[in-house]
Structures are given as structure tokens and as C-alpha cells.
């Protein structure tokens, strides 16, 4: 199934369970049972404040985040759900680097734990650039059920592709 590409790297047992949920049309029910409501962090300002609170709580010693926003183009480019980028600008004779986090707009209408997973993932990139053991350890430190939320977020994306957003 082409639709299962987002979970291609998961063990066969999990892929089979997801296939069964899709075939029996129980994927939507599974998601709604685990995540009955969406969050209310809609504005860019609220999102920025939300990300800053996470940063202050878990990774105080990292550099400043200058911008956090929802980005409608994100899912189309590189199949990304969020991005963390450095923007370098010349100011006088100095090079200033700013860090930005962009989160796919579809997460405006998603459950809060899924938004948390994306936020934690992008914040972890402030300390660890690569997806290595230290990166995932940091993600789990900030969000202990990170791996389950990552899987559920992928199931949310599969369900969106099959049935549209269930939180609209």
C-alpha cells in the first residue's frame, strides 16, 4: 500500500496492525478514542509562546528562537511536518544567525499531544542536528511518550490522506 509509506521504517507487525485498522475502517475511531479533541493554539503568537515555554522548561542553554510559525507549504516540500532552520543575515560587518521553527499548518487542527511531538522534535534540533541516539534521548526527556506520539502522528497523516482531517 502506497499510503503506508509514512510508516515504512516501522516493524512488520506494526505495519500489519495499521493495515488491519485501515481495512476494517477503524483507524479514525482509534485516533478519536486516543485524542478526542484538537488544541486551540491557532495564532502565530500563541504558537511562539507555546514553543518558548517548552524551550524554557527543557533546554534553557540553547540559542534564541527568533520566529515560530505555521507554514502551509511545509508538507508539500520534503514531506516535512516541521522544520528548524538557521537564517544568516549580514548586519554591517557582522554575520547574524537566527533560528526559526516552522510547523505544518495541518497541525493547527490536530490534538495537542501531536503538536507537542512536532515542537519537541524541532527543539531537539537546537542541541542535536542529526537524528541520532542523543537526539531521540533528548526528545524522550522532553516528552516521555515521544515514540508513541510519533507513530500516532503518522497514523493521523494516513487517516487525513484517506478520510480528511477528523478535527475540522
N, C-alpha and C positions, 0 to 999 in steps of 0.2 A: 504494500500500500504506500503510495507516494505521500499520503497525508502524515504518515508516521515518521517522516524524515527528521522531525524535531526531537524525536527520542531514539534515533538510530544508534546512538552510542550506549544505550542502556542494555542491561542483560536481556536475553531472550524471554525469560519468564515475565519480566515487566512488560515487554512489548506484546506478549500474548495476552496478558491481562487487559491491556489497553485496547487491543483488537476486539476482545470479547465485550468490553464496555461499549465500544462503538457499534458492533454488530447487533447487540441487544438493546441499543438506544438508551443506555443507562449512564452515559458519560455526563450529560447535563445534570442528571439527578445526583450523581456523585459529587460534582462540583458545588451544586447548590446546597447539598447537605453539609459539606465541609465549610463552605463560605457563603452563608445566606445573604450577605449584603455587600454593597460596594462602599468604598471610602468616600469622604466628602472633601478631599484635598484637590480642589479643581483649579484654583488660581495659581499663577506662577509664583506669586508672593508666598502663598501658603505652602507650596512645594519647596521653595527655597528655605523657608523657616523649618520645615519638617526635616529636610536633609541636614541643615545646620545643627539641629538638636541631636540627631544621630551622631554627627561628627563630634560635637562637644562631649557627648557621653562616652564614646569609644576610642576616638583617635584624635585627641587634643593636640598632639605634637606634629600634626601634618600641616601642609601649606594651606593657604586660604583658597576657598572656592569662590570665584567671582560671579558665577552665573549658574543657575539651575533652572531648566525649563522643560516643558513638554515639547516634543518635536514630531510633527505629523509625518515627516519624510523618513523617520528612522527605520521602521520595519521594512520599508522597501529597499533600503541600502544595507547590504551586508547581513541581512536578516538579524539585525541588532535590536535588542529590546531597550537598551540604554547605552550611552557612550560616555566615556571620560576622556576629555581632550585637553591638551595644552595649547594655548593660543599665545604666540610670541609676537610682541609689537616693539618697534623701535620708538623710544621716547628720548629725544635728544641724542646723547652719545651712549645711552644705556639700552639694553635689551630687557624688556619686562615680559615675564611669562605669567599668564593667568590660566587657571584651571576652570573648566566648565563641565557640567554634567547635564546630559540631555536624556530624557526618558520618553519612550514611545508614547504618543498620545493615547493609544488604546488603553493605557493604564490609568487614564482619568476615570474610566468606567470599569474598575476592577476591584477586587477585595483588597483591603488594607494589607494583609499578610503578603500578597503578591507584589504590591508596591514596595513593601519593606525589603523583600528579596532583591528587587532591582536596585534599590537605594544602597543596601549593604554591599552588593556586588560592585557597584561603581565606586563607593567609598573605599573599598578594599584596594582598588587600583591606586589610591593615593599612596599607599605603602608598598604594594607589590604590583609590578607592571604585568607580569605574566600569570597565567592560570596554573600555578604550581601548588605544591603541598602547603607552603606558607600562606598563599593566597586563600585557599579554602579553609585553612585553620582560622584565619582572621575572620572570614565570613561566618564560620560556625561560632566564633567567640561573640560576634555581634548579634547573631541570630541562630540560636542553638538548633532549630529545625530547618536550617537553610536548605539542606539537600532535598527534604520532602517538599518544601515550598518551591524549589526549582523544578522538580518533577511536576507538581500540580500546576505551576505556571505554564509549563509546556503543554499539559493537558488542556488548560484554558485556551491556549492558542489553537490547538487542534479543534476543540469544540467551536471556537469562533469561526474557523475556516468551514466547518461543517454546518453550523446552525446559526451563525451570527453571535454577537455579544449578548450573553444572557443577563447582563446587568443594565441594559438600556431601557 
